[in-house]
């Protein structure tokens, strides 16, 4: 396996430092770069030749799937392995649809990350059995899973719902009428394909919105 350049994208310094210290011991690693936010991310992908990006899908100010779009539009984009602490089915499907070469869950540890890097460089992709099962089980609704990326107002609305306010209190906080607040809630439930507020909050938690 040739030596490769890797970009670590995670807003937690401790996570990046830990990964770097482990990756530096690998014989296939040439250079390691780090990014803790979108600005640093764009700086590195514009300035350095990269083979692999280890991408945390939850960054301050921007979601991983949104960054993926900018990567995939580049000529000869580097391979992207999504590294996440969330296991929402909707998140996984959206990552796959965005073009990731692999998905690794943080709870699986460094051994799985190292295995994913080696396999992606060897064959072009790496997906664990649980990812394959998600693909198989959800094949029938693949094109109907809504994107996780929400507008600023939609994110704000979910945060307010999660705070446990009544509809009247939510309306006051959001400076809307109560009827408009209810209409907005209904539209958001429909957009995300969930039946009620409890399911909306569960969806938001699974997929890193909350």
Order of alpha helices (4+ residues) and beta strands (2+ residues): beta-alpha-beta-alpha-beta-beta-beta-alpha-beta-alpha-beta-alpha-alpha-alpha-alpha-alpha-alpha
